[in-house]
């Protein structure tokens, strides 16, 4: 278990879960002083991710209570360390999932620090000083500047917050598969939730023909009218699935519930690629024939590097891309988590952190 540090002298107010009930309550804790490589960020907004839900309930068996969730963090820099030259007080800043990596392995050296074996996350991780990390459901954050990005001035902060996780999670595989440079591809997005809706926006902004694939027929109208998708396939309709075999160059699967990849693979052209970014808690079925007879590839992808995250959010500034959000107050966090568990949100909850403190 992580130890307390004598350098942690700053008292912070926030919200934490203390047991597997997952209930979030006000919590006071300590953060480190702003070091020479750090910036301190007054948190304005923090998105609520499905990962938060899993951690507060200890669904993955790794939670270190009390846990302060939140890794979609935006705010204003209030302090900068003596070694920090790329940020100044007053800058709009964002922090995603990463708090620390080893900085020395091949992945860190190649700018893929998100795949470092020693990666530590913004909450429920162990920082370099041996202390547990606490996330964005709190009034301020002290972060190493190497894991911080700048938020473009034209993006509203509340709708930009989920970009720090949901946005980069779908941007990274698109970049990895050359969808930023080569327009005109036919791409499919499986699932139209927090990840899927922003993937549709990216796909259209990068000049592709976008098809949403969903188990819910009610999603067709919003996919086309709200988000600009070109086509819609109801995955439970066998006739539609058959009619669209071998029509897509690339598919991004954002679904976090257990499902078979076989029918989805059949939608890909020969040499097509399916990238999985959803994380079901049980193994997914992967039949061999759709792979063999279509020379298809199945890949996984997680969040991107800090460099990629900055590239992503800059692209959002250029194309005016933000998440569709429902802003909730700090006293609505538990209700929002319950609704998220029922998928009752379009498309991402964001907590008004600063507003919670303005009432005190």
N, C-alpha and C positions, 0 to 999 in steps of 0.2 A: 504494500500500500504506500502511496505517495506520502511524503512528510511535509510538515509545515516549514516555512522558510522565514528567517528573521528579516529578510528583505521585503516580506509581504506586510506592509504597514498601512496600506490604503484600504479604508473601509468602504465597501461597496454594497448597495442595496440591489436586490434582484429577486428572482423567483426560481424555486427549485422543487424537484420531487424528492421525497425522502424515503420512499419505499415503493414496492411493486404495485400499489394502488394507482400510481401514476398521477396522483393529485398534486397540482402545483400550488405552492404557498409562498408568501413573501419570505425572503431569506437574506440575512446579512452575512457577508464573508469578507475575506481579505484578498487583495491583488498586490502584485509586486510594484515597487516603485518604477517609474519610467527610466529604463536603462539607456546606455549610450546607443544601442541599436534599435530602440523601441520608439513607437509612437503611442500616445494615449488618444483614444477616440471616444468622444461623447456619443453614445448610441442614440440615434433618432428612431430607427425602425429595425425590426428583426423578423424575418420570415419564419413560418412554422413549416417544417419539413416532416415527411413520414418517418424519417430517421429519429426525429425528436420523440415521436410517439413510441417507437420501439425502445428507445433508451429509457424513457420515464417508467415504462412498464417492465423493463429488464427482459424483453422478449428474446434477446440474443444472449442472455446470461453473462454479460460483461459490464453491466452498469456498476459504477462506484458511487453509491449514495453518500451525501446528497448530490444530485446532479442538476446543474444549471444548463438547460439546453440552449440551442440557437446557434446556427452557423450560416445564416444569411443576414449579415450585419452591415448596416450602413450608418454613417454618422459623420461628425466633424472632428478633425484633429485639433486637440487642445494642447498637446505637448509633443516635442520632438527631441530625440537624443542627439548627442554631440556628433555621432557618426552618420546621422541621417541627412542626406542631401537631396533626396528625391521627393520629400514632402515638407510642408511647412504648416504652421498653425493656421487654421481656417480652411484647409483643404477638405473637400468632400472625399471620403474614403470608404472602402468596402473591405470586409473580411469574410472569407468563405470557410471551408472546412479545415484548412491547414493551419497549424500553430507552430510546428517544428519538424525538421527532418535532419538527417545526419550531416548534410552539406558536403559529404566527401565521396559517396558511392558513385557508381557509373551513372545512375539515374539522376542524382542531384547534379552531377557535373554536366549532363546532357540536357538539362532543363526539363526533366521529367520527374521532379522531386515528389510528385504525388504518388509515384510508384516505389518510393524509398521503403526499404524493409523496416526502417525505424521511424516512419511517419507517425506523428502525433497530431491529434485533432483538436479543434478549438474548444471542444468540451469532452469530458470523460477520457481525456488523454493524460499523459505524464510529460510535463515540460522538462526542458534541459536542467532546471534546478531541482527536479524531483518532486515537484508539486502537481496536484491534479489541476487540469485546466477547467475553467468555467466559461460558459458561452454567453450568447448575446441577449438572453432574457435578464438584462442587468443594465445599470445606468451608464457604465463606461467599461472599456476594454483596454488593456495594455497588450500591444502586439508587436512582435519583431517586424520591422518595416519590410523585410524580404518576403513577407506573406500578406502584404497589404496592396490593394489596387486603388487607383484613382477613379472616382465616379464622374462621368462627363456632366458638364453643367446643365445640359438640356434635359437630362433624365430626371423625372420626379423621384425623390428618394424612396417613397413607400413602394412604388411599382418597380423600382430597380432592385430592391433587397433580394427577392428570390433568384435573381440572375446569378448571385454568388454561389448557388448550388444547382438549382434547376437549370439555369441558363447554361452554365459551363458544362453540365453533364450531357446536354444534347449538342452543344456546339463542338466539343472536342471530337466526337466520332465523325461529325460532318467534315471537320477540317482534316481528320486523319484519312478520310476516304475521298479527298479532293473535291468536295462539293462546294468549297468556297470559290474555287477558280473556274470550274467547268460547269456553266449553266446549262439548262435544258435537259437535265436528267429527270427520270420518273422515279420519285421516291415515295415510300409509304411510311406512315407513322402509326404504330399500333398503340392504341390507348390515347384518350384525350383528357388527361388530367393536368397536374401541375407541370410535369415534364413535357407531355405531348403537345399541349397548346403552344408552348414557346417554340417547340421544334417545328410546328407548322409555320409560325411566323418567320423563323430563320429560313426554312425551305423556300418560302415565297420571296423573301428578301434577296436570297442568293440566286433567284431566277429559275427555280425548278417547278415541275408539275407535281403537286402534292396530293396524295391520296390518304385519307384517314381511314384506318381499319379499326372497327370497334364492335363490341358485343351489344351495344345499345343503339337502337335505331333513333332514339331521341337526340343523339349527338350529331346527326347529319346536318340539321339546320344550323346549329351553332358553328360546326366545323366550316361550313361553306359561307354563311352570312356574316358571322362575327370574325372568323379567323382567316377567311379567304382561301380555304382549301378548294382544290379543283374537283376532286372526286371523293366518294365515300363508299366503303365496302362494309356491309354488315357481315361480320365474320361467322355468325351463326346461320347465315343463309347460304346453303351449299351451292345453290345455283349461281349466286353472285361470286362466290369464291372460285367456282369452276370457270366462270366467264372471264375472270381476271388472272388466270394462270399465265405465268411467264410474261408479265407486263411491266414489272418494276425492276429498276436497276439496283436499288438500295432500300433497305427497310430498317427503321429504328424501332425497337420494341421497348416501350416504356412501362409495360404492365408489371405490377408487383405481386400479382396473384399467380398461383400455379396454373400453367397451361402448357399445351403441346406446341412445339415449334414447327411440327410437320406441315400443317395446313398453311402457315405463314410462309414457310420456305417455298412452297409450290407457287406462290405469287411472284417469285423472283425469276428473272431471265437467267439463262445459262451464264455462269460466272458472276452472278449477283451476290451481294453481301448483306447479311443480316447481323446487326449489332444489337446486343442485349444490354440495356442500361437499367431496366427494372430489376428488383432483387427479391424474388419470391423466397419465402422461408423454407420451401420444399423443392426438391429437384424438378426441373422441367423435362418433359419427354422430348427426345431428339431422335426421331427415326432416321435410319441411315439412307433409305432409298431417295428421298428428296435431295440429300446431299450428293449422293453418287451420280444420280441421273441428271443433275443440273450443274454439276461442278461448282457447287455453291460453297460459300464460306460463312461460318458463324463465329462471331467475335464478341468479346465483352469489352466494356469501357467504363471507366469511373470518371470522377471529376478531372479537370485538366490541371496543368501546371499554373503557376502564378503568371508566367508570361502569356500563356494561352487565355487565362482569365482576363487579363488586361486587354488582350486582343479582342476577346468576346464582348466585353462591356464597351469598348471603343466602337465595335461594329454596331452595337445597339444604339449608341449615340448617333452614329452616322445614319442609320436606317430608322431611327426613332422607334426602336423596339423596346417595349416594356412588358411585364407580366400583367395579366388580368388578376387583380387582387381584391380581397375583402379585408379592409383594415379593422382590427378589433382593439379594444382597450385592454389594459393589463388585467383588469378584473374579469375579462371574458376569456382568458387563456384556457381554462379548463373546459369551458363550453366549446371553444374552437377545437381543442384536441378531441373531444367526443364527436363533434361533427366530422372532423377529418377521418376518424376511424370508420365513419359511415360513408365516406366519400361525398359528404354534403358540403362541397365548396367549389366555387368557380372563380379562379382555379387555384388560388393560393391565399392562405391566410397570412397577414402581416400584422405584427403587434406594434402599436403606437407606443414605443417605450418612453420617449421623451414626454409624451402627453400624460403618461402615468405618473411621472414625477412632478409635472406642473400642477397636479391636483393636490399634492401633499403640502 
